[in-house]
Structure formats: structure tokens, C-alpha cells
Amino acid sequence: MRPFISGIVIVKNEEARIGRCLESMHWLDEIVVVDSGSTDGTREICTHYDKVRFFSHEWEGFGRQKNIALQAAVGEWVLSVDADELVTSELVAEIDRVLQSPKCDGYYIQRKNFYRGKWIRHSGWWPDPVLRLFRRDKGRFSDRMVHESVELEGTAGYLKAALEHHSFATVTDFIKKADDYSTLGALMLMQHGRRASASLALLKSFAAFVKTLVVKRGFLDGFSGVLIAYSNATGVFYRYMKCVELRQRGASEP
């Protein structure tokens, strides 16, 4: 028998995707969902599932929000899943098998990233190992506002089965994410006292474009690879320019 596993998910206005996500998590012993102010049908969809324990908490950043969910979980093990991800049947079977006699305190899961239903095999999108399965008393999320990760006290292993990530269905999704994440990234640059200027924004964004398209062989992904490279470059450019703007606003305040 495998141990009790809690699934955790953070959400906000995810009515279009959360249903599929929760369906893929139905095999878990409980699912903790922490919502940060949804105004659509997210709450109604989540509470429709018997295993879901639904909580509302004001947004504090990705890392801290996931730690709120982690604190509410009761399982010996925790599986962290995002609303735009799906747990495959192969991954379910492997987790059930591995946790019958676990040899590590946490496990990395390979994440398959999709664009318009197509698995992107290059551009830095594969392989994309993420630490998502861990003993509840051995891990916590970093307090980063974006690009948070699990800080594990113990040994980590790797699973072979994949977690599917369906974050982008249209070009608009890329634009929105670049805008949202660059705002958080600019705040992080400010907090860490990093340099920022228009020239640095141009240099960093060009480097990001070349790295994605050439170094990480994004060109092999065709149109999708060009889009991903340009999106990465745009996000970096926005991040540094927003940081410049934030500092200029601060300097102009009395």
C-alpha cells in the first residue's frame, strides 16, 4: 500500500482549465485548492469534486501561495500540480509503484510542454524536470514571487513518466504571460538591487532570443520555436524596462 498523498493546486480565474486538471488528480487521497480571488466559475467547479478542500487566500506570490496550500495538506506525501497541467496515467502508475517503497524524499518529474496541442521538444522546453513530489515534512516552496521551486531537505530522485503542461493555446497566451511575469520579475530585480537600463534590456533580450533559438535549438521547433524565442526575449526586455520605470518613479517621489 502506498502512503496518503495530498495534491495541491493554486488558482485564480481558471474555470477553463481547472476541471481537466482535477480530473487527472482524482486518484489522490485529497486535493487542496487555494484560490486568490477568482471572479469566474473556478470555485464552483472545484467544490464539485468530493476530494477537494477549497481555501481562499489573498495573493502573496507564487511561492508563498503554494506554501499556504502545503500547510493545509495532511498527506505524508505531496504532489504539486498547476492548473494548466495534467497528470498522465503513466505518471499515476509510476507514483503508485515508487511510493510503495520510496528510496528518496522527493522526486523530479519530467514535464512535457505543449503549444496548441503540440509537444515542444526543443527551445529549452524539453526535458523540463521539476521537483513536484515530496515528503510533506521535507519540502517547502521558495518565497519567490515567480519561478518558485521546492526546497528539499533530503535526497531527490527522478521519475520517468511525464506531467503534461498546456499553458499556451494561442499567441495571446504568450503575450499575457510575458507581461504578467515581467512585472513580477521587475519587482524581484528591484528587491535584489540588480542593475537595469535600456541598453541592458536590449542586450539581455537579444541574448535570450539567441539562446532559445540557436543554443537550445528552438529552430527545430519551426514556427513554435521562433515564437518561444521571441516571447522569451520580450519578457526579458519588459522585465528590465519595467524595473527602470519603477526606479524612476521611486526617485521622483518626495
N, C-alpha and C positions, 0 to 999 in steps of 0.2 A: 504494500500500500504506500502510495506517495503521501507526503505531508500536505497539510492545508495550504492552499495558495490563494493569496489575495491579488486581484487585478486592480490597478489604479489608473485613472484617466482624468485629465483636467480639460475643461471645456468652456467655450463661450460661443453662443450662436452657431452650433454645429448640427442643426437639425437635418441638413442634407447628407451628413456622413456618419453621425454617431450610431445610427441604427445598425448599419453593416458592421461597424466596429464591435459593438456589444454582442451582436450575433456570433462573431468569431471568438468571443470570450466566454460564451455560455458554459463552457466546460469547467471554468474556475469555480472555487468554492464561494467567493464573494467578489463583487466589483465595487470599488469605492470611486465615486464620481464627484469631483469638486468643480463647481460652476462659479464663474466670476461675473455674473450679471447678465445672463442670456435674456434676450427680449423676444426670441422666436420660440419655436416649439421644442427646444432641447430638453427642458425639464420634463415635459410630458412624455417624451419618447424614452428618456432614461428611467423614469419611475414606473414605466410599463413593465420593466423586467424585474422579476422577483428577487434576483440575486444582487440587484443594485442598491447600494446605500448612498443616497444623494445628499450632498452638502453644498451650501452656498458660502463663499468667502470672497471678500474684496480682493481684487487683483494686486499681487505684490511682486510679480515677476515669475518667470517660468520655474526657476529653481525652488523658490520659496513656496510657490503654489503646489508643486509636486510634493514638497515636504509636508504640507498640510494634509495631502491625501495619504502620504506614507504614515503619518501619525495616527490617522483614523483606521488604518488597516490592522487586522488582528492575526493574519496568517503568519506561519513560520517563514514562508517564502513569499516574495512579492514579484509580480510581473508588471512592469510599467509599459503602457501602450498609449500612443497618441490617437486622437480622434480620427485622423486620416490614415490610420494603419489597420491592417487585417492580420490576425493570427492564422497562419495556414494549418491545414490538417496535419501536414508533415511535422510542423513545429510542435503542435499539441502532442503528437505521439512521442516525439523525442524528449520533450519536457517530462512527460509522464514516466518515461523509461529512466531518464537520468536521475530524477529526483527520488526514485525508489532507493537509490544508494548513492547520494551525491558525494563527489570527491572534492568539490570546491565550494567556496562561499558565495560565488557569483558566476554568471555566465554571460559571455558576449553572444549576441545573436546577429547573424548576417542580415542586413536589411536590403531588400530589393526596392529600388526607387523607380517609380513609373511616371511617364509623361504621356497623357492621352492614351492610357492603356498599354503603352509600350515600355518594356523593361529597358532601362538605360544601362548599358554595360560598361560605359567609359565615363569620361568627363569628371572623374573623381566620385562618381555615384555608385560604383561597384568595384571591389567589395566595400561595404559600409558597416563594419562591425560596431554595434552599440551595446553597452552593458545595461541590460534591461531586467534580467532575472537574478535575484539575490536574496540572501537571508535578511529578513527584516531588521534584525538586530546588528547586522554587519554593514549596512549601507545607508547613505543619505545623499541627497542631491546638493550640488554646489549652489551657492546663493546667487549665481549669475542671472541677470535679467533675461538673457538669451543664450542659446548654445550651452545649456546646463548639462551636467553629466553626473553619474553616480560616483561618489567617493566611497570605495570599498575598503573595509578593514579585514583583509584576508586574501585568500587565493582566488584567482579567476580562471575559468576555463572557456572553451569555445564550443558552441553548438553548430551543427552543420545545416540544419533546416533554416528557412528564411522567414522573416517578417516582411510583409508587403507594405510599402509606403506609397499612397496615392494622393500626394499633396497637390499636384499640378494637373489640371484638366485643360486649361486654356492659357494663352499668353497673359491674360489679365491676372491670373493667379500669380505668375512670376512678378508682375509689376507691383501687385499689392504686397507680396511678401518682402520684396526688396525695399519698399517704402517703410513697412512696419518694422522690419528687423534693423534697418539702418538707423531708425530713430533710437531704438534701444542700444544699438552699437555705439552711437554718438555719445549717449549718456555714459556708457562704460569707458569710452576714451577719456571723457571729462574726469570721471572718478579716478582713473589711473594716471592722470596728468600727462597723457600722451600728446605729442606734437600733432598739429593739424593745420593745413594750409591748402590753398587752391592747387598749388604745384604738387604738393604731396598727394592730394586727392587724385590728380591726373596720373601721376606715376604709379600709385598703388592700384588704381583701377586698370591701367594698361597691363601691369604685371599679372593681375588676377585673370584678365582675358587670355593672355598668352599661356599662363599656367594651365587653365582649364582646357583650352582648345588644342594646345600643342603638347605640353608636358604630360597632361593626363589623357591625351589622345581623344579629346572631345570631337575632333573632326570625323572620327569613325562612327559617331552617332548621327552624322548628317545634319539636317536642319535642327533637330533637337539639341545637338551638341553646340551649334552656333548660338542658339537661344540661351542655353545654360551658361555658356561663356560670357555672353553679353549681359545676362542677368547678374552674374557674379560681379562683373566689372561695375555695373550700375550700382549695385548695392554697396560696394566699397566706396565708390565716388560719393554717393549720398551720405554715407556714414561720416566721412571726413568733412564734407561741406556743412553738414548739419552741426558737427562739432565746432567748426569755425563760427557758425551763426550763433550757437549757444554761448560761446565765449564773448562774441561781440555784444550780445545782449547783456551779459553779465557785466562787461566793462562799462556799458552805458548807464547802468543802474546807479542811483545816488548812494 
